[in-house]
Amino acid sequence: MTETEARHRRGGGQDDPHVPTGVSRRTLLRGAVVGGGALAAGGLILPTTAYAVPAIYNPFAAYAITGQWDPPNHNGVDFGMAVGTSLPACAAGTIENIPYNGTGGHTVTIHHSDGYRSQYMHLSRFLLANGASVGPGTVVGLSGGAAGADGAGNSTGPHLHWHVINPSGVRVNPLSFGSTPPPVQGEGLTLQKIAGAGGYAGPLDGVPGSRTWLGVQQAVRGYGYTGPLDGAPGGNTYSALQRLAQKGGYGGPVDGVMGANSWKGVQTVLSRFGYGGPIDGAPGANTWAAFQRLAKLGGYTGPADGVLGTMSWKGMQKVLTGFGYTGPLDGAPGGGTYSALQRMARYGGYTGPVDGVPGTNTWTALARLV
């Protein structure tokens, strides 16, 4: 933390990235996580393909905090670390390097999606070029901050200053984000497939955003079924199935009586599980085969042969029951969301703890289900 950084952090000044003439802020903050088109403006290479809302995490949780979040005096957090420490990106985005950025010294700005941006200050070295696309965890620079060192700005000792800025230009406490890294490409694709059970209908691009997580949270919350997992569907099972159908556009009553419109909604959801037939409300073998693929999330291990039996219905009943998630449907995953995913992963062979910290074994088991 530096004596004069407070003025620099309260707004304005050189730490606010510039927007080149003729380029809107929306255009500036669009880009693909890896690759995508690029737009040259004002010497900065700008991405042109939009991402979803960023999944930001705290990659510095292991370091001591030497400067607390204390707005308006200190709108960021300082982490004590030796000069030359690698600095991982807190989320996917596009790099803008700002050398000699006033009191902040050498600064890396990571432009995330939908207007979010993160800034790391007092670097000793930039590692990536302007316009480079990064994923979460990609090392973007080396820490600095030694008093009087090149690029240290007004720092009085080795540390990293980190803050996040929302689309309105307001600083956000970076400690509000969890320390679990966002899923990588393969894990993200698994999540998007699971999210189909919660009404997610976006692209399967392996880059989960808030819409993916909303679908995941709905999938692990379930659809209100509280009956036995007996494989014998009755009114309660069908009522829960109608709630699932609402994710596919069903707008009728939840009365446990499945009609054509209820099945149309179910077929729409099942299109994320391999159903390619017409949305006609007349379920046949293709509908049932997709139904069985969805039931795998609930532990069904039989073939997707379009012939429903007790085990198919047991799996579906578990999906409709949920996996213990009781938190908000806010698209912001936390420990509760991840714990519920670990419970789901048990049906894919996961035997580890339900601690809300998914690792390789959790993701491998979830991938078996989809």
N, C-alpha and C positions, 0 to 999 in steps of 0.2 A: 504494500500500500504506500502511496506517496502523498506528500503534503498537498500538492496542487492538483492531484488527480480528481478531487471532488468537483472542481469547476469543469473539468473535461468530461466527467461522467454525467453531470446534471442535464445535459442536452446540448445540441449544437456542437460546434467544434469539429475537428477533423476525424473524430471517431465515427461520425455518421457517414456511411459510404455514399459517395456521389452517384447520381443517376445521370448518365451521359445525355447530352442535348438531343431531344427528339425521340427518346426512348422512355416509355412509361415505366413506373415502378413495377407494374404487373409483368411487363415483358422482361424486366431485369431479373425478376425472381422466379422465372420459369426455367426448367431444365430437367434433363434426365439424370438419374442417379449415375448411370454409366453410359457414355455415348450421347446420342441425340444430336440434333442440329445445333448450329451455333450462329450467332449474330455478332458481327464486329461493330463496335461503336466506341468512339473515344479512346481507342487503344485497348479496350477491355473486351475479351471474348465472352459473349453472353449466351447462355443456353436458351433454347427455344421450345423445348418440350416440357409440359407441366408434370410435376410430381403430385402425389397426395400430401396431406398434412404431415409434417415431419414427425418421426418418432425420436424424440430427443432423450438421451440418457446422460448421466453424470460419469464421465470416464476418470474423474479425479478423486473418487470417494476414498481412495487409500492414502491421500495426502492430507497433512494437517492444514486446517484453515487458519491463516494468519491475518486475514482481513474479512470481517463479517459483512453480510448483507445489511446495510444500514442506510436506506434511502431517507432523505435526498443526499446525504453526505457521501455515501458509498454505494452506488447502484451496481454492485457486482460482488464477486467473492474472490478473495486471494488465497492461493494454495502455495504453501512453502515447498519448494523443490529445488534440487541442484541445477545449476546452469547446464544446459544440454540435454535435459530430460525430454523424451519423445512426447508429443502432444497429439493424442488421438482425436479425430473428429467426433463431436458429440451426436452427429446425425448426418445423413446424406445431404449433399449440397454441392455448391460450386465455389471455388476459391477466388478470393480477391486479396492480394497482398497490399498492405499500405505501409511502405517504409517511413520511418521517422514521423510517426503519427502523433505529433505533439507530445504531451506528457505520457501518452501510452506507448511511445516508442514503436518499434516494429510490431505491426498488428496484422493478424490474419482474420479476415472476415469470411465466414462460411454462409453463403446465401442458401437458405433452406426453401421449402415450398410455402406457398401462400403468404409470402411476405415476412416469414421469420428469418432471423439471422443471428449468428453467434459471433462473438469476437474474443480472440485470445490476444493479450497484450504483453509487451516487454520481451518479445522473442529475441533470441540470439541468432536465429537463422531461419530463413524461409526454405522450404523443401520442394514446393510445388509451384508450377507456373499459374499465372492468372488464367481463369477459365477452366482449370482442371476439375473434373468431376470426381467426387469422393463418396465412399460409403461410410457408414458408422465404423469407427475404429481405425480408419486410415490415418496414418501419421501425417500431419500437415505442417509441422515445424518443430523447432527445438526451443525450450524455455530459456529465459535469460533473466534480466533484471538486476545484475550486479551493478552497484553504484558506479556511474561514470562510464559504463561499458557501451560500446557502439550498439544502438538500437534499444537501449534500456529505457529511454525516455527519462522521466523524473523519478524512477524507482530508486529506493535506497537499499535494496537487498534482493537476492535471488528469489523470485516467485513468479507465479502465473496469475494474471487477472483474467477472469472469465465472466462475461455476462451474455444474456440472451435478450433480444429485442423483438417484440411482437409486431404484427403488421401495422399497428397504430403508432409505432415508434416508441412505445413504452417499455422500459426495462423490466424484465421478469426475473425473479429470483431463480438462479440456476439450480439451487438446492431443492426446488420443488419437483425436479425430475428424478426418477429412480436411477439406480446404478446398474440395472440389468441391461446389457446391450440389446438393441433391437435385433430381431431375427435377420439372418443373412438370406441371400437369394432363395436357396432351397427351402429354408424354414419358412420364409415369407409365402412361398407358393403353397406349402402345406396349410398355413393359416388361412389363406384365401379360399382354399377348398373347404376347410372346416367352416369358414364364415358363410359359405353357401347355405348351410343349414340354419343360418340366422338371417337369411334374406339378402346377403351380399350378392350383387349382380354386376360388380365392376370387373375390370380386366384381371386376368390371371397372369400378372407380370412379375410376381415375386417381390413387389415393393408395397408392403402393407401400410395403409394410412388409416385415418380415423374411421372410414366406412368399413374397411376390413375388420377393424377391432370392434366396431359396433356389432357386426355380424357374428364375430367370435363370442362376444359377451352374451348375445342372445342365444347362441347355440349352447353355451355352457350353463346358461340360466335355465334353459328348457322352456316348456310351453304349458306349465301348470298341471301336468299329469301327476297325481299323487297316489294312484292305485298300485296294485301289485304288479310285479314284472312276471306275469304268468303266461304271456303269449296268447291270451284270449281277449281280443279287443272288444270293448263294450262302449257304452256311452261316454265314459270319461276319457277313454283313449281317443275316440273320434272327436270329442270336443277339443282336446289338445291338438289333434291333427288339424282341426279347423283353424286354431290359432297359428299353427305353422303355415297353413294355406293363406293366411292374411299377409304373410311375407311375399306371397306370390300374387297379390292383388285381390284376394277374396274379401268381399265386403259384407257378406251375409251374417246371419246370427250364428253364435257359438252355441249350438243346441244339441250337438252329438249326432246329428242326422246328416250324413254325407250325401249331398246332391251333386249335380254336374258342376255347379260353380265352385263348390268346395274342392272337387277333384281337379278342376282347372288350376286353382291356386296351388295345389300340391304339385301338379305336373310342371308348373312354372318353376317352383323351387327345385324340383328334381332335374330340371334341365342343367343344373350345375353338377349333377351326379350321373351324367351320361344319357339322360333321356333326350332323344332327338325326334320324337314323334309329334303329332299335332297336339295343341292345347285344346282338347275337345271335351274334357270332363268325362271321358269314357275310358277308364283305366284298363289296359290289357297287359300282355306279357312284357312289353318294353317299359311301361310305367312301373310294373312290379320289379323288374330287374334293377331299375334306378332306385326304387324304394329300398331294395336290399343293399345297394351300395351305401345309401345314407344310413341304413341300420347298422353298418359296420362301425360307425362312430359309437354305437351303444353296445358293441361286443359281438355282433353277429359275425360268424366266421364261415358260414356256408357259401355256396356258389350264388352268383347273381344270375339265376336261371329263370327268373320271372315266375317261379312257383312259390307262393308264400306259404310258409309253415309256421309252427309255433316259435321256432328260433328267430325267424325273421321278425315276427311281431314283438318278441322279447327285446330284440335290439332296438326296434323303433320305440318301444315304450320307454327304454332307458334314455334315448335321445329326447323324448318328450318330457321326461322327468327332469333332465338337466344333470349337472355335475357339481352342484353345491355352490355355484356362484350366486351371491345375493346382493352384489354391489350395483352401482348405477350403470345404465347403458349410456356411457359418455364417450366411448371411443378412445379412452385413455387407459391403457392396460397398467395394472399394478399387481401387487402380490395376490390379491383375490382372484384376478383373472388368470394369472399364471398357475396358481394352485388348482383351480378348476381344470385347466388344461392338463395338468399332471394327473388328475383323477381320470380324465378321459384317456390319457396315455396308458393307463393301466390295462385298458382293453386291447392295447397294441403290444403288451408285454413289458411295460415299464414297471419296475419293482422298487424304485428308489423312494426317497421321502417326498412328501407333499409339503414343500417348504417355500413354494412361490419363486424358486430360482431354477428355471429350466436349463438343463444342460444337454449334452449330446444324446444321452439315453432317452430323455423326454422327447426330443425332436425325432429321433429314430422311430420310437414307438408311435408317435402321432402320424408319421409318414406312412406307417403300415396300414393305418385306418383309411387313408384316402388314396 
